């Protein structure tokens, strides 16, 4: 009887080796699942970190661009013209009226004893020792009292804007007092009216200089 060869014996031994038990397969599968979960967790954490960084940068940019609470952006004014052409200079205006009388002045021409509807100044004479008063007329867009006549057109406009004569206000007629007046005509005129002397009842000497306001 012949003996089997060594190669036949090796093949039979290989076929006879048992497969890995199911428990080992489960352990390998569980380890792989854990590794996948860890990788997914790391990716998720990285994405969250970069999202947080982007949010922080956006919030910082927003806080820098927004004005602080309680502050307002000043409104822009149109630039003032570089020069105002002179319409007339140091034009004398003589007022002579009786006790408790009224006369109107137009500063666009200029003219004393003008029509009330177009007048820029109203002169009220008083009786006795009470001094006469000057107030804005229907033709004036605004005005401001000055302590002297040392002012130009730009200074008059600034005074009218920052310290205007309110409704019903008037100014005592006395030597040295000055008034800045802006007329409502188109084009507008800026007039500086200076009181140079005050005489008897209802008498006063005024002097006016006017500038045209460019369009």
Helices and strands as residue ranges (DSSP letters): H 6-16, H 22-65, E 86-96, E 102-106, E 111-112, E 121-124, E 133-136, E 140-146, H 153-162, E 171-172, E 178-183, E 189-198, E 203-212
